[in-house]
């Protein structure tokens, strides 16, 4: 009986060791899979953030497209300055004054030299306000105003209009 007991004990010991070894291998594999799952989850979160960022950028881009068309319309087309000239003529007719307009072209802008005379300083300010509020990207770079006794107010304006 003792011999059977020793064999049984040895068998049981090997069985327990075998179970521990199998358990150790399985645990090692489970930890490896767990680390892989954690990495995959991190990648998933990163991709979701990128997708969300892309989606917002796509929305922003659509909004920018609208703004770009507004900005483009603010520039005068190089090959067709007529809309600006027509607008200047409308202002001239509206104010009831005669103007002399000279034009020079540089790389990215047209420079208009506008000379005229008006009855009063308030008329001049009204004309200047209309020039500054043209629907094109422009700036007044030179302004000369003078009045001689008993005469109308003379002015000269250099207006730079940016080209597309």
C-alpha positions as CSV (number, residue, x, y, z in Angstrom):
1,X,0.0,0.0,0.0
2,X,2.8,2.4,0.7
3,X,4.2,1.7,-2.7
4,X,0.9,2.5,-4.3
5,X,0.7,5.6,-2.1
6,X,4.1,6.7,-3.3
7,X,3.2,6.2,-7.0
8,X,-0.1,7.9,-6.5
9,X,1.7,10.8,-4.7
10,X,4.3,11.1,-7.4
11,X,1.5,11.0,-10.1
12,X,-0.4,13.6,-8.2
13,X,2.7,15.8,-7.9
14,X,3.4,15.5,-11.7
15,X,-0.2,16.2,-12.4
16,X,-0.2,19.3,-10.2
17,X,3.1,20.5,-11.8
18,X,1.6,19.9,-15.2
19,X,-1.5,21.9,-14.3
20,X,0.7,24.8,-12.9
21,X,2.8,24.7,-16.1
22,X,-0.3,24.8,-18.4
23,X,-1.8,27.5,-16.2
24,X,1.4,29.5,-16.4
25,X,1.5,29.2,-20.2
26,X,-2.2,30.1,-20.5
27,X,-1.8,33.1,-18.2
28,X,1.2,34.3,-20.2
29,X,-0.9,34.1,-23.4
30,X,-3.8,35.8,-21.8
31,X,-1.6,38.7,-20.7
32,X,-0.2,39.0,-24.2
33,X,-3.7,39.1,-25.7
34,X,-4.7,41.6,-23.1
35,X,-1.8,43.9,-24.0
36,X,-2.7,43.6,-27.7
37,X,-6.4,44.4,-26.9
38,X,-5.3,47.5,-25.0
39,X,-3.1,48.6,-27.9
40,X,-6.0,48.0,-30.4
41,X,-8.3,50.1,-28.1
42,X,-5.8,52.9,-28.1
43,X,-5.5,52.8,-31.9
44,X,-9.3,52.8,-32.1
45,X,-9.5,55.9,-29.9
46,X,-6.8,57.6,-32.0
47,X,-8.6,56.8,-35.2
48,X,-11.9,58.0,-33.8
49,X,-10.2,61.3,-32.8
50,X,-8.7,61.6,-36.3
51,X,-12.1,60.9,-37.9
52,X,-13.8,63.5,-35.7
53,X,-11.0,66.0,-36.5
54,X,-11.4,65.2,-40.2
55,X,-15.1,65.6,-40.0
56,X,-14.8,69.0,-38.3
57,X,-12.2,70.1,-40.8
58,X,-14.5,69.0,-43.7
59,X,-17.2,71.2,-42.1
60,X,-14.7,74.1,-41.7
61,X,-13.6,73.6,-45.3
62,X,-17.1,73.9,-46.6
63,X,-17.6,77.1,-44.5
64,X,-14.2,78.4,-45.9
65,X,-15.4,77.7,-49.4
66,X,-18.2,80.2,-48.9
67,X,-15.7,82.8,-47.4
68,X,-13.2,82.2,-50.3
69,X,-15.9,83.2,-52.8
70,X,-16.6,86.3,-50.8
71,X,-12.9,87.2,-50.7
72,X,-12.5,86.5,-54.4
73,X,-15.4,88.8,-55.2
74,X,-13.6,91.6,-53.3
75,X,-10.7,91.5,-55.7
76,X,-11.1,93.3,-59.0
77,X,-10.5,91.0,-62.0
78,X,-7.4,92.0,-63.9
79,X,-8.9,91.4,-67.3
80,X,-12.1,93.3,-66.5
81,X,-11.9,96.5,-64.4
82,X,-15.2,97.8,-65.9
83,X,-17.3,97.0,-62.7
84,X,-15.2,99.4,-60.7
85,X,-15.2,102.1,-63.4
86,X,-19.0,101.8,-63.6
87,X,-19.3,102.1,-59.9
88,X,-17.1,105.2,-60.0
89,X,-19.4,106.7,-62.7
90,X,-22.5,105.9,-60.6
91,X,-21.0,107.8,-57.7
92,X,-20.2,110.7,-60.0
93,X,-23.7,110.8,-61.3
94,X,-25.3,110.4,-57.9
95,X,-23.2,113.3,-56.5
96,X,-23.6,115.4,-59.6
97,X,-19.9,116.1,-60.1
98,X,-17.4,115.7,-62.9
99,X,-14.3,113.7,-62.3
100,X,-11.1,113.0,-64.1
101,X,-9.8,109.5,-63.7
102,X,-6.3,108.3,-64.6
103,X,-5.2,104.7,-64.4
104,X,-1.9,103.0,-63.9
105,X,-1.3,99.3,-63.4
106,X,1.3,97.6,-61.2
107,X,1.8,93.9,-60.5
108,X,-1.1,93.2,-58.2
109,X,-3.1,96.5,-58.2
110,X,-4.6,99.2,-60.3
111,X,-4.0,102.8,-59.1
112,X,-6.7,105.3,-60.0
113,X,-6.0,109.0,-59.8
114,X,-9.3,110.7,-59.3
115,X,-9.5,114.5,-59.5
116,X,-12.6,116.6,-59.1
117,X,-14.2,119.6,-57.4
118,X,-17.2,119.7,-55.1
119,X,-19.1,122.6,-53.5
120,X,-18.4,121.9,-49.8
121,X,-16.3,119.9,-47.5
122,X,-19.3,117.8,-46.5
123,X,-19.8,116.9,-50.2
124,X,-16.1,115.9,-50.4
125,X,-16.5,113.7,-47.2
126,X,-19.6,112.1,-48.7
127,X,-17.6,111.3,-51.9
128,X,-14.7,110.0,-50.0
129,X,-17.0,107.8,-47.9
130,X,-18.5,106.3,-51.1
131,X,-15.0,105.6,-52.5
132,X,-13.9,103.9,-49.3
133,X,-17.0,101.7,-49.3
134,X,-16.5,100.3,-52.8
135,X,-17.2,96.6,-53.1
136,X,-13.6,95.9,-54.0
137,X,-10.5,95.6,-51.8
138,X,-8.9,99.0,-52.1
139,X,-7.3,101.7,-50.1
140,X,-6.8,105.5,-50.5
141,X,-3.0,106.1,-50.6
142,X,-3.0,109.8,-51.3
143,X,-5.4,112.6,-50.6
144,X,-5.0,116.3,-51.5
145,X,-7.7,118.8,-50.7
146,X,-7.6,122.5,-51.2
147,X,-9.9,125.5,-51.6
148,X,-9.3,128.9,-53.0
149,X,-11.3,131.9,-52.0
150,X,-14.7,131.9,-53.7
151,X,-14.1,128.7,-55.6
152,X,-15.2,125.1,-55.1
153,X,-13.2,122.6,-53.1
154,X,-10.6,120.8,-55.3
155,X,-9.4,117.3,-54.4
156,X,-7.2,114.6,-55.7
157,X,-7.3,111.0,-54.6
158,X,-5.0,108.0,-55.3
159,X,-7.0,104.9,-55.0
160,X,-5.3,101.5,-55.1
161,X,-7.5,98.6,-56.0
162,X,-6.1,95.1,-55.6
163,X,-6.3,92.6,-58.5
164,X,-7.2,89.0,-58.5
